[in-house]
Amino acid sequence: MALRINDTVPNLELETDLGTFKLHDWIGDSWAILFSHPKDFTPVCTTEFGAVATLATEWEKRGTKVMGLSVDGVEEHKQWKADIETFSGAVPTFPIIADESLAVSKALDMLPADAYLPDGRTAADSASVRVVFIISPDKKLQLSMSYPMSVGRNFAEVLRALDALQTSYGEPVAMPANWQVGDEVIVALSLDDEQAKAKYGEVDIKLPYLRTTKLDK
């Protein structure tokens, strides 16, 4: 069964280039982003890992840990990180899961159950390992994105989505299209007009079912 929004992510044991640990232990009390790739030393993935490395201070500001996954081994990950640094100018300090057996990819439903990696494998053999998971501190999946081989991920959008999730976490609000930090938010329909005004002060009733307000945070 696919991993769905609000599912608790399985507490997998992960072998990475920075050691072996349980997923829930690594997440701790933080938010977490897990982003996966079909193979080391591939062009699109190198640009993406570089983008994640350059955003290190942004992840830290948001109390968020990041971890990559690739279907190659620990030694390949360590060598590949040198290329990532050369390309991006940033040191990739986050761990990369060594998922040579596809055990993690299958457990998190990144691949079909019958997927395998033949000898002499290429990135095309694990092309569907191209996802982003955002996980909240309670170890629940809050967002997932899947990308094809040909489209590099936009990590500015991942940041925007993370900001939206953190802003709405435990708060009866939702974010409109193209929302950015500081924009108005939508008040949930679980609050009637009087409750919304009592909680948020000024509420703009654009439609009976579309009410917006500004948050202090």
N, C-alpha and C positions, 0 to 999 in steps of 0.2 A: 504494500500500500504506500502511496506517495506521502511524503512528509508535508503536512498541511499547516496553514496559518493557525497558530495557537497550540499546535502539538508541542510537547516537550521533546527536545532533541535528544536522541539516545546518548548515553554517557559512554561513548566509545573510547577505547584505548588508542592513542595516536602516537605513531613513531614520526618524529620530525627531526630536522637538522639541528634543533636546539634541545633535543632530549625526548623522552617518552613520558606521556602523562595522560590522564583522563580528561575528556573534553569539559566536563562540568567543573573539575578542579581548575582548569585553565581559565574558564570564564569567570569563576569566582563571583564577585558582586558587580561585575562590569557589564556593559553592553559588549557585544562581540559581532564581528563580521568574518565570515568564512567565504572565501572566494576561490574557485577551483579552475584548474587548467588542464588541457589534455597532455601536455608534454613540456619538459624543460628545453631550453635552447630553441624556442620557436619565436617568430618575430612579433606577432600580436601580443602574445603572453609577456614577452620581455618589456614591451611598452606599458602594459598594464601593471606589472609588478613595479616598474619604475614610477608610475603614477601614484601607486599606493605608498611607496617609500617616500616620495616627496611630500605627502600629506601627513607625515608622522605627527607634527604638532597639532594638526586639526583633529586627528583621532584622539590624541591625549586630552585636548580641551573638552572633548565630549565624553570622557571616561570610557573609551571604547578600545578594545583589543582587536587586532586584525591577525588573521592567519590564512595562509595560502594552502592549496592542495595541488599536487601534481602527481602523475602516475610513475614518475621516476624515483630513484633511490636517494638516500641521504647525501652520498658523496656527490651525485650529480647536482643536487640542490645547492650544495656549498660552492661548487664551481660556477653554477649559473648565477649565483648572487654577485659574483665578481663582474659578470657581464652586465647585470642589471645596474650595478653602481656605475660602471663605465658609461653606460648609455644615459642614465638619468641624472648622474651627479649626486645621488642620494644613497645612503647605506640602507639596504633592506634588513632591518633588525628583527622583523617579525618571523615567526616560525613557518616552515613549509612542511606539510604532511607528506610523507613518503608512502604513497598509496599504490605500490607496485602490484599488489594482488587485487586491486579494485575493491577491497573489503569495505573501506569507508565510503567510496562512491556508490556502492550498491546499498549499503545501510541507509544512506541519506537520499537514495533514489535519484542519483545523478545519472545513472545509466540503466539500460534495460537489464533485467535479471540475468539474461544469458550473455551479456557482454564479456569479452575476454580480450587479452592483448597477445597477439601472436609474436613469435620470434621476429626480430627485425621490424617491430611495430613502428608506426608513424603516428603523428598527432591525429590523423584521420581515423585511426582505430578506436580512439576514445574521444571523438569529436563532441559528444554530448556532455562531457565534463566541463561545462561552461556556465556555472551558476554563481549567484551571490546570495548568501543567507545573512539576514540581520537577526540576531538573537538577543532577547532582553535578559536582564539579570536573573529572572526567574526561570531561565533556561528554555523559554518558549520561542518558537519561530515566529517572528513578527513580519517578515517580508522575504520573498524570494524572487529572483530574476533569473531568466535563462537566456543565453545568447548563442547565436550560431558562430561557427568558426570565423566567418568573414567580418564580423562586427566587433571592434574593440569597445570595451565598456567605458561609459562616461562616469568617472568617479566623482565628478561634481554633482551628478544626479544621485549617486549613492550617498554622498554627504547630505544633500537636500532631503532625501528620504529619511536618513538617520535623524536629522533635525526634526522632521515632522513627527516621526515616531516618538522621539523623546519628549517633544512638546505635548503630544496628545496622550502619553502614557499615564493612565490613571486619571485623566481629565476628560470631561464630557464634551470634547470638541473634535472636529475633523478639519482637514486642510483642503481648501479649494484647489482647482487646477492651477498649476504653475506657482504655487505658494512658495514664498521665501521667508526666512526668519524676519520677523517684524511686521509682516503682512497680517491683515485680519484673518481670523479663523472662523469656522462655521460652528455654531452652537448646536449640540446634539438635540435631537427631538425628544430625548428622555426628559428634558427640562421644558416646562411650559414657559410662556412669555414672562410671567411674574418671577418664576424661579430663576430664569436666565438673567433677568435684570438684577435680582437680589444677589446673584453670585458674581456677575461680571460688570454690573453698572450699566453703561450705555450699550444697548443692543440695537443694531440696524436690521429692521424687519423688511427684507427685500421682497420676500414671498412668504406666505404662511409657513412653508416648510424650509425656507432658506433665510436664516438669521445669522448675522456676523457680528463679531466683537473684536476688540483688541485685548490681548493678554499683556499683563505687566511683565511676565517673564519672557 
